Amino acid sequence: MKKTTIDRITHNAELNRNTIIGAYTYTRNLYTGEILRCKTDDIGREWINWQGNRFDAWCVVA
């Protein structure tokens, strides 16, 4: 990921906004520094796996 993209994601996260790039939405956890990615269509969705654990589409990419 380019530095300019990371800077843009960080700036938007400071303003409490998500960054949409293509089919994905990015955000940054300002406390841990992690950058998270989710397909824009899957925002707000949750799933339950076979063990009964809930999870969503957000995953750490950097």
Buried (B, 14 or more C-beta within 10 A) or exposed (E): EEEEBBEBBBEBBEEEEBBEEEEBBBBBEEEEEBBBBBBBEBEEEEEEEEEEEEEEBBEEEE
